[in-house]
Amino acid sequence: MEFGIVQFTSDRGLKPQVLAPLIEEAGFASYFVPEHGHIPTRRDAAHPQTGDETLPDDRYMRTLDPWTSLAAAAAVTERIRLATAVALPVQSDPITLAKTLATLDHISGGRLTLGVGFGWNLDELADHNVPPKRRRTMLREYLEAMRALWTDEEAEYHGEFVDFGTSWAWPKPQQHIPTLVGAAGNEKNFKWITRSADGWITTPGEDDIEGSVTLLKQIWSDAGRAGDPQIVVLDFKPVAEKLENWREIGVTQVLYGLPDDSVERASGYLAKLAGKLGLTPVGV
């Protein structure tokens, strides 16, 4: 089981090229960032945490572009995986996004992991012409089309939302880009993950996951998928007994947030957290 850091990036926090090396040096395995291109000022969609149109954090309005952020991080790190928690592919053009991700994978030396979501903010999706009741199908087609561009010498895809004829597209990713889905731990989502992704990212505060992990592994096995799904848990505070239980049930990675208003606070927090988790700083 590995440990990573998720930064709620914003124009008020540390820049990715400043924070990512600190994360790597402290001994963590990964760096995750979110995506929100914009937030409509008037919204009918309820936020999963607040239960209404209010936002729990103004950084939703100030989030940095994830791919630029991860590219900046790639340039100043060598080892940590670079990932999203979570990106919203259906808000981009799939052919252009496939090129962006393949390029990011190329310049990072194959360190990209794609964490995606269905999108809770239906008003945000609507501005990208995403039909709310079809957003799962749309996301599936985007992922399938991008994988075709990443793997086939002459790629084509014909679907409801993505349609293009035989095409050339390089660079190809150095290896399979893992796709993880951030969503509630239920049967509907696990069936979607089993068909179209490589693993699951829990939602914030969802830490009683033993039953959910059992269900996901059963659905995974019943579908004939080889191996086990990746399971990434968003945690708030490391508790030894809880972490050991997660390790035993097959959690592959645990993520923590951090204060990012100064290098001093971030460095101090990372050092303290790494010590609690038993991580070895790079170079020690």
Sine and cosine of phi, psi and omega as CSV:
sin_phi,cos_phi,sin_psi,cos_psi,sin_omega,cos_omega
0.00,0.00,0.77,-0.64,-0.02,-1.00
-0.96,-0.27,0.19,-0.98,-0.01,-1.00
-0.77,-0.63,0.67,-0.75,-0.01,-1.00
-0.70,-0.71,0.06,-1.00,-0.02,-1.00
-0.84,-0.54,0.71,-0.71,0.13,-0.99
-0.92,-0.39,0.81,-0.58,0.04,-1.00
-0.96,-0.28,0.80,-0.60,0.12,-0.99
-0.99,0.15,1.00,0.09,-0.13,-0.99
-0.87,0.49,0.53,-0.85,0.10,-1.00
-0.31,-0.95,0.17,-0.99,0.02,-1.00
-0.98,0.22,0.05,1.00,0.06,-1.00
-0.97,-0.24,-0.25,0.97,-0.07,-1.00
-0.99,-0.16,-0.02,-1.00,0.04,-1.00
-0.88,0.48,0.62,-0.78,0.05,-1.00
-0.93,0.36,0.56,-0.83,-0.04,-1.00
-0.81,0.58,-0.62,0.79,-0.03,-1.00
-0.94,0.33,-0.25,0.97,0.09,-1.00
-1.00,-0.01,-0.69,0.73,-0.09,-1.00
-0.98,0.21,-0.66,0.75,-0.11,-0.99
-0.83,0.56,-0.69,0.72,0.05,-1.00
-0.89,0.46,-0.56,0.83,0.03,-1.00
-0.90,0.43,-0.63,0.78,0.02,-1.00
-0.90,0.43,-0.71,0.70,0.00,-1.00
-0.91,0.42,-0.70,0.71,-0.03,-1.00
-0.90,0.43,-0.50,0.87,-0.01,-1.00
-0.97,0.24,-0.20,0.98,0.06,-1.00
0.98,-0.22,0.15,0.99,0.02,-1.00
-0.98,0.19,0.36,-0.93,-0.15,-0.99
-0.99,-0.11,-0.27,0.96,-0.14,-0.99
-0.38,-0.93,0.32,-0.95,0.02,-1.00
-0.72,-0.69,0.88,-0.47,-0.05,-1.00
-0.92,-0.39,0.59,-0.81,0.08,-1.00
-0.70,-0.72,0.38,-0.92,-0.03,-1.00
-0.99,-0.12,-0.05,-1.00,0.09,-1.00
-0.61,-0.79,0.78,-0.62,0.27,-0.96
-0.51,-0.86,0.93,-0.36,-0.03,-1.00
-0.93,0.37,-0.61,0.79,0.03,-1.00
-0.31,-0.95,0.29,-0.96,0.08,-1.00
-0.79,-0.61,0.92,-0.39,0.06,-1.00
-0.85,0.53,0.68,-0.73,-0.04,-1.00
-0.93,0.38,-0.50,0.87,0.09,-1.00
-0.94,-0.33,0.82,-0.57,-0.07,-1.00
-0.67,-0.74,0.63,-0.78,0.14,-0.99
-0.99,-0.13,-0.40,0.92,-0.04,-1.00
-0.94,0.34,0.71,-0.71,0.02,-1.00
-1.00,0.07,0.66,-0.75,0.09,-1.00
-0.96,0.29,0.67,-0.75,-0.06,-1.00
-0.85,0.53,-0.48,0.88,-0.04,-1.00
-1.00,0.02,-0.64,0.77,-0.05,-1.00
-1.00,0.05,-0.43,0.90,0.00,-1.00
0.99,0.14,0.03,1.00,0.05,-1.00
-0.57,-0.82,-0.27,-0.96,-0.10,-0.99
-0.97,0.23,-0.15,0.99,-0.01,-1.00
-0.96,0.28,0.48,-0.88,-0.01,-1.00
-0.97,-0.23,0.63,-0.78,0.00,-1.00
-0.98,0.22,-0.16,0.99,-0.10,-0.99
-0.37,-0.93,0.75,-0.66,-0.02,-1.00
-0.96,0.28,-0.08,1.00,0.06,-1.00
-0.93,0.36,-0.27,0.96,0.12,-0.99
-0.84,0.54,-0.55,0.84,-0.03,-1.00
-1.00,0.09,-0.20,0.98,-0.18,-0.98
-0.86,-0.52,0.22,0.97,-0.11,-0.99
-0.90,0.43,0.69,-0.72,0.05,-1.00
-0.97,0.26,0.41,-0.91,0.09,-1.00
-0.88,0.47,0.78,-0.63,-0.10,-0.99
-0.93,0.38,-0.61,0.80,-0.11,-0.99
-0.97,0.26,-0.61,0.79,0.11,-0.99
-0.90,0.43,-0.65,0.76,0.01,-1.00
-0.88,0.47,-0.72,0.69,-0.04,-1.00
-0.95,0.32,-0.53,0.85,0.08,-1.00
-0.91,0.42,-0.65,0.76,0.05,-1.00
-0.89,0.45,-0.64,0.77,0.03,-1.00
-0.92,0.38,-0.61,0.79,-0.01,-1.00
-0.88,0.47,-0.57,0.82,-0.08,-1.00
-0.94,0.34,-0.33,0.95,-0.10,-1.00
-0.85,-0.52,0.22,0.98,0.05,-1.00
-0.73,-0.68,0.24,-0.97,-0.02,-1.00
-0.79,-0.62,-0.37,0.93,-0.22,-0.98
-0.86,-0.52,-0.68,0.73,-0.15,-0.99
-0.91,0.42,0.55,-0.83,0.11,-0.99
-0.97,0.25,0.54,-0.84,-0.05,-1.00
-0.91,-0.40,0.83,-0.56,-0.22,-0.98
-0.53,-0.85,0.17,-0.99,0.05,-1.00
-0.86,-0.51,0.61,-0.79,0.08,-1.00
-0.57,-0.82,1.00,0.08,-0.16,0.99
-0.81,-0.59,0.33,-0.94,0.09,-1.00
-1.00,-0.03,0.28,-0.96,-0.02,-1.00
-0.82,-0.57,0.98,0.20,-0.10,-0.99
-0.83,0.56,-0.55,0.83,-0.09,-1.00
-0.93,0.37,-0.13,0.99,0.07,-1.00
-1.00,-0.01,0.10,1.00,0.02,-1.00
-0.81,-0.58,0.22,-0.98,0.15,-0.99
-0.97,0.25,0.78,-0.62,-0.12,-0.99
-0.91,0.40,-0.57,0.82,0.00,-1.00
-0.94,0.35,-0.70,0.71,0.04,-1.00
-0.90,0.43,-0.67,0.74,0.00,-1.00
-0.90,0.43,-0.65,0.76,0.04,-1.00
-0.85,0.52,-0.65,0.76,0.04,-1.00
-0.91,0.42,-0.69,0.72,0.00,-1.00
-0.87,0.49,-0.72,0.70,-0.04,-1.00
-0.94,0.35,-0.64,0.77,0.04,-1.00
-0.90,0.44,-0.61,0.79,0.05,-1.00
-0.92,0.40,-0.69,0.72,0.03,-1.00
-0.89,0.46,-0.66,0.75,0.06,-1.00
-0.89,0.46,-0.65,0.76,-0.03,-1.00
-0.90,0.43,-0.76,0.65,-0.09,-1.00
-0.96,0.27,-0.34,0.94,0.01,-1.00
-1.00,-0.03,-0.06,1.00,-0.02,-1.00
0.97,0.25,0.57,0.82,0.07,-1.00
0.98,0.19,0.53,0.85,-0.09,-1.00
-0.98,-0.22,0.20,0.98,-0.12,-0.99
-1.00,0.06,0.70,-0.72,0.21,-0.98
-0.83,-0.56,0.73,-0.69,-0.05,-1.00
-0.97,-0.22,0.96,-0.29,0.13,-0.99
-0.99,-0.11,0.80,-0.60,-0.10,-0.99
-0.81,-0.58,0.32,-0.95,0.08,-1.00
-0.72,-0.70,0.33,-0.95,0.06,-1.00
-0.98,0.22,-0.44,0.90,0.03,-1.00
0.99,-0.17,0.96,-0.29,0.04,-1.00
-0.99,0.16,-0.46,0.89,-0.09,-1.00
-1.00,0.05,1.00,0.07,-0.07,-1.00
-0.90,0.44,-0.48,0.88,0.03,-1.00
-0.93,0.36,-0.62,0.78,0.09,-1.00
-0.90,0.44,-0.71,0.71,0.02,-1.00
-0.88,0.47,-0.62,0.79,-0.04,-1.00
-0.87,0.49,-0.57,0.82,0.02,-1.00
-0.93,0.36,-0.24,0.97,0.09,-1.00
-0.97,-0.26,0.26,0.97,0.03,-1.00
0.87,0.49,0.60,0.80,0.06,-1.00
-0.99,-0.11,0.90,-0.43,0.03,-1.00
-0.94,0.35,0.84,-0.55,-0.14,-0.99
-0.85,0.53,-0.60,0.80,-0.03,-1.00
-0.99,0.15,-0.08,1.00,-0.01,-1.00
-0.87,-0.50,0.18,0.98,-0.11,-0.99
-0.92,0.39,-0.48,0.88,0.05,-1.00
-0.93,0.36,-0.69,0.72,0.05,-1.00
-0.90,0.44,-0.66,0.75,0.00,-1.00
-0.89,0.46,-0.69,0.72,0.03,-1.00
-0.89,0.45,-0.66,0.75,0.03,-1.00
-0.86,0.51,-0.71,0.70,0.00,-1.00
-0.90,0.44,-0.65,0.76,0.02,-1.00
-0.86,0.51,-0.73,0.69,-0.02,-1.00
-0.90,0.43,-0.69,0.73,0.01,-1.00
-0.90,0.44,-0.67,0.74,-0.01,-1.00
-0.92,0.39,-0.67,0.75,0.01,-1.00
-0.91,0.42,-0.63,0.78,0.03,-1.00
-0.90,0.43,-0.58,0.81,0.07,-1.00
-0.89,0.47,-0.70,0.71,0.02,-1.00
-0.91,0.42,-0.52,0.86,-0.02,-1.00
-0.98,0.19,-0.42,0.91,-0.17,-0.99
-0.89,-0.45,-0.49,0.87,-0.09,-1.00
-1.00,-0.04,0.66,-0.75,0.03,-1.00
-0.91,0.42,-0.65,0.76,0.14,-0.99
-0.84,-0.55,0.97,-0.22,-0.13,-0.99
-1.00,-0.08,0.56,-0.83,0.17,-0.99
-0.50,-0.87,0.40,-0.92,0.03,-1.00
-0.47,-0.88,0.66,-0.75,-0.02,-1.00
-0.70,-0.72,0.97,-0.26,-0.02,-1.00
-0.66,-0.75,-0.18,-0.98,-0.01,-1.00
-0.95,0.30,-0.61,0.79,-0.09,-1.00
-0.93,-0.37,-0.31,0.95,0.01,-1.00
-0.77,-0.64,0.78,-0.63,-0.05,-1.00
-0.48,-0.87,0.92,-0.40,0.10,-1.00
-0.50,-0.87,0.50,-0.86,-0.01,-1.00
-1.00,0.09,-0.05,-1.00,-0.10,-1.00
-0.82,0.58,0.76,-0.64,-0.13,-0.99
-0.57,-0.82,0.43,-0.90,0.14,-0.99
-0.98,-0.18,0.63,-0.78,0.06,-1.00
-0.41,-0.91,0.90,-0.44,0.13,-0.99
-0.77,-0.64,0.40,-0.92,0.15,0.99
-0.98,0.21,0.37,-0.93,0.16,-0.99
-1.00,-0.06,0.59,-0.81,0.06,-1.00
-0.83,0.56,0.54,-0.84,-0.03,-1.00
-0.92,0.39,-0.44,0.90,0.07,-1.00
-0.44,-0.90,0.07,-1.00,0.05,-1.00
-0.84,0.55,0.78,-0.62,0.06,-1.00
-0.99,0.11,0.93,-0.37,-0.01,-1.00
-0.88,0.47,0.66,-0.75,0.05,-1.00
-0.90,-0.44,0.84,-0.55,0.02,-1.00
-0.89,-0.45,0.55,-0.84,-0.03,-1.00
-0.91,-0.42,0.85,-0.53,0.09,-1.00
-1.00,0.04,0.92,-0.39,-0.07,-1.00
-0.25,-0.97,0.25,-0.97,0.05,-1.00
-0.89,0.46,0.52,-0.85,-0.05,-1.00
-0.99,0.11,0.99,0.15,0.02,-1.00
-0.71,-0.70,0.15,-0.99,-0.11,-0.99
-0.88,0.48,-0.67,0.74,-0.03,-1.00
-0.87,0.50,-0.73,0.69,-0.01,-1.00
-0.93,0.36,-0.60,0.80,-0.01,-1.00
-0.93,0.37,-0.56,0.83,0.08,-1.00
-0.92,0.40,-0.62,0.78,0.03,-1.00
-0.91,0.42,-0.72,0.70,0.01,-1.00
-0.87,0.49,-0.70,0.72,-0.03,-1.00
-0.88,0.47,-0.59,0.81,0.00,-1.00
-0.98,0.22,-0.59,0.81,-0.27,-0.96
-0.80,-0.60,0.02,1.00,-0.09,-1.00
-0.61,-0.80,-0.10,-0.99,-0.06,-1.00
-0.91,-0.40,-0.11,0.99,-0.01,-1.00
0.10,-1.00,-0.08,-1.00,-0.18,-0.98
-0.81,-0.59,0.66,-0.75,0.20,-0.98
-0.93,-0.37,0.80,-0.60,0.00,-1.00
-0.93,0.36,0.29,-0.96,0.12,-0.99
-1.00,0.06,0.37,-0.93,-0.02,-1.00
-0.83,0.55,0.73,-0.68,0.03,-1.00
0.99,0.11,-0.04,1.00,-0.01,-1.00
-1.00,-0.03,1.00,0.07,-0.08,-1.00
-0.89,-0.45,-0.11,0.99,0.10,-0.99
-1.00,-0.03,0.98,0.17,-0.27,-0.96
-0.93,-0.37,0.04,1.00,-0.11,-0.99
-0.84,0.54,-0.71,0.70,0.02,-1.00
-0.91,0.41,-0.62,0.79,0.01,-1.00
-0.91,0.40,-0.66,0.75,0.01,-1.00
-0.90,0.44,-0.67,0.75,0.04,-1.00
-0.87,0.50,-0.69,0.72,0.00,-1.00
-0.90,0.43,-0.71,0.70,0.00,-1.00
-0.87,0.49,-0.71,0.71,-0.01,-1.00
-0.90,0.43,-0.57,0.82,0.03,-1.00
-0.92,0.38,-0.72,0.70,0.02,-1.00
-0.89,0.45,-0.64,0.77,0.02,-1.00
-0.87,0.50,-0.76,0.65,-0.02,-1.00
-0.91,0.40,-0.69,0.72,-0.01,-1.00
-0.88,0.47,-0.48,0.88,0.00,-1.00
-0.99,0.11,-0.07,1.00,0.02,-1.00
0.99,0.13,0.27,0.96,0.05,-1.00
-0.96,0.29,0.70,-0.72,-0.01,-1.00
-0.98,0.22,0.44,-0.90,0.06,-1.00
0.91,0.41,-0.44,-0.90,0.00,-1.00
-0.84,-0.54,0.46,-0.89,0.07,-1.00
-0.94,0.33,0.49,-0.87,0.17,-0.98
-0.95,0.30,0.63,-0.78,0.00,-1.00
-0.75,-0.66,0.89,-0.45,-0.04,-1.00
-0.90,-0.43,0.82,-0.58,-0.08,-1.00
-0.93,-0.36,0.76,-0.65,0.14,-0.99
-1.00,0.10,0.89,-0.46,-0.05,-1.00
-0.88,-0.47,0.35,-0.94,-0.01,-1.00
-0.94,-0.35,-0.56,0.83,-0.05,-1.00
-0.54,-0.84,0.79,-0.61,-0.02,-1.00
-0.95,0.30,0.84,-0.55,0.08,-1.00
-0.85,-0.53,0.84,-0.54,-0.17,-0.99
-0.83,0.56,-0.72,0.70,-0.04,-1.00
-0.90,0.43,-0.66,0.75,0.02,-1.00
-0.90,0.43,-0.70,0.71,0.00,-1.00
-0.90,0.44,-0.62,0.78,0.01,-1.00
-0.92,0.40,-0.62,0.79,0.06,-1.00
-0.90,0.44,-0.68,0.73,0.03,-1.00
-0.88,0.47,-0.65,0.76,0.03,-1.00
-0.87,0.50,-0.69,0.73,-0.06,-1.00
-0.92,0.38,-0.55,0.83,-0.05,-1.00
-1.00,0.05,-0.09,1.00,0.11,-0.99
0.95,-0.32,0.25,0.97,0.11,-0.99
-0.90,0.43,0.73,-0.68,-0.07,-1.00
-0.99,-0.12,-0.45,0.89,-0.01,-1.00
-0.44,-0.90,0.58,-0.81,0.06,-1.00
-0.85,-0.52,0.74,-0.67,-0.05,-1.00
-0.93,-0.38,0.57,-0.82,0.06,-1.00
-0.77,-0.64,0.59,-0.81,0.16,-0.99
-0.99,0.14,-0.01,-1.00,-0.02,-1.00
-0.32,-0.95,0.36,-0.93,0.14,-0.99
-0.96,0.29,0.72,-0.69,-0.07,-1.00
-0.76,-0.64,0.49,0.87,-0.01,-1.00
-1.00,0.05,-0.21,0.98,0.06,-1.00
-0.38,-0.92,0.41,-0.91,0.04,-1.00
-0.89,0.45,-0.64,0.77,-0.05,-1.00
-0.89,0.45,-0.74,0.68,-0.01,-1.00
-0.92,0.40,-0.68,0.73,0.00,-1.00
-0.90,0.43,-0.71,0.70,0.00,-1.00
-0.89,0.46,-0.68,0.73,0.01,-1.00
-0.90,0.43,-0.67,0.74,0.01,-1.00
-0.91,0.42,-0.71,0.71,-0.02,-1.00
-0.88,0.48,-0.67,0.74,0.00,-1.00
-0.90,0.43,-0.69,0.73,0.00,-1.00
-0.91,0.42,-0.71,0.70,-0.01,-1.00
-0.91,0.41,-0.68,0.74,0.02,-1.00
-0.87,0.49,-0.63,0.78,0.04,-1.00
-0.89,0.45,-0.67,0.75,0.02,-1.00
-0.91,0.42,-0.52,0.85,-0.04,-1.00
-1.00,-0.01,-0.09,1.00,0.01,-1.00
0.97,0.26,0.47,0.88,0.00,-1.00
-1.00,0.10,0.49,-0.87,0.02,-1.00
-0.97,-0.23,0.86,-0.50,0.04,-1.00
-0.86,0.50,0.52,-0.85,0.02,-1.00
-0.89,0.46,0.73,-0.69,0.02,-1.00
1.00,-0.01,-0.09,1.00,0.00,-1.00
-1.00,-0.07,0.00,0.00,0.00,0.00
